[in-house]
């Protein structure tokens, strides 16, 4: 048992899906996994392990932001031996051609988070996805005929920015969308030499102003989950 996860050794699979929302973790487990067993209820950050196509796989919420996902990723890797960490989260589009419900694979994660600035003494570190997981995800999406976008995303410490137009700076440099966890996940995974990938679904658009409801974000973003589960 770790500080924030009450599971025992062996309760968690080597591959885990990590939505920010613990209720999305519950929905994924109950919708896609066979015989899911809950291994964590600490702080209501629900975690489950079951099987998918005969393979053991886990899913657990991480909360919002770089500090939260970094804590859970550290404990999952160091206390429970997790090798493949796959974020399945929502994101806000920065580009006109990136539409609501599009699936985005985060090749890299730019960020305004202060965590890596502290870690690297003000130098820039470029958090990137695992090449192995990324290539597999692309192949799986093609087989399942799921359209994807792939590229740089922006991990932000702010949800409510003072300058709403600030996203345009990132948009001009090709950043596809904004979310709040990928850079933290990629950094922790790199430090401990394990694999990580963020698969995102566009829940709203800063360009058009369109948005999905909280219930839709919790229970209807199926395509990214289908890709992620095949990575197990």
Rosetta blueprint (number, residue, H / E / L):
1 X L
2 X L
3 X L
4 X L
5 X L
6 X L
7 X L
8 X L
9 X L
10 X L
11 X L
12 X L
13 X L
14 X L
15 X E
16 X E
17 X E
18 X E
19 X L
20 X L
21 X L
22 X H
23 X H
24 X H
25 X H
26 X H
27 X H
28 X H
29 X H
30 X H
31 X H
32 X H
33 X L
34 X E
35 X E
36 X E
37 X E
38 X E
39 X E
40 X E
41 X L
42 X H
43 X H
44 X H
45 X L
46 X L
47 X E
48 X E
49 X E
50 X E
51 X E
52 X E
53 X L
54 X L
55 X E
56 X E
57 X E
58 X E
59 X E
60 X E
61 X L
62 X L
63 X L
64 X L
65 X L
66 X H
67 X H
68 X H
69 X H
70 X H
71 X H
72 X H
73 X H
74 X H
75 X H
76 X H
77 X H
78 X H
79 X H
80 X H
81 X L
82 X L
83 X L
84 X E
85 X E
86 X E
87 X E
88 X E
89 X E
90 X E
91 X E
92 X E
93 X E
94 X L
95 X L
96 X L
97 X L
98 X L
99 X L
100 X L
101 X L
102 X L
103 X E
104 X E
105 X E
106 X E
107 X E
108 X E
109 X E
110 X E
111 X E
112 X L
113 X L
114 X L
115 X H
116 X H
117 X H
118 X H
119 X H
120 X L
121 X L
122 X L
123 X L
124 X L
125 X L
126 X L
127 X E
128 X E
129 X L
130 X L
131 X H
132 X H
133 X H
134 X H
135 X H
136 X H
137 X H
138 X H
139 X H
140 X H
141 X H
142 X H
143 X H
144 X L
145 X L
146 X L
147 X L
148 X E
149 X E
150 X E
151 X E
152 X E
153 X E
154 X E
155 X E
156 X L
157 X L
158 X L
159 X L
160 X L
161 X L
162 X L
163 X L
164 X H
165 X H
166 X H
167 X H
168 X H
169 X H
170 X H
171 X H
172 X H
173 X L
174 X L
175 X L
176 X L
177 X E
178 X E
179 X E
180 X L
181 X L
182 X H
183 X H
184 X H
185 X H
186 X H
187 X H
188 X H
189 X H
190 X H
191 X H
192 X L
193 X L
194 X L
195 X E
196 X E
197 X E
198 X E
199 X E
200 X E
201 X E
202 X E
203 X E
204 X E
205 X E
206 X L
207 X L
208 X L
209 X L
210 X L
211 X E
212 X L
213 X L
214 X H
215 X H
216 X H
217 X H
218 X H
219 X H
220 X L
221 X L
222 X H
223 X H
224 X H
225 X H
226 X H
227 X H
228 X H
229 X H
230 X H
231 X L
232 X L
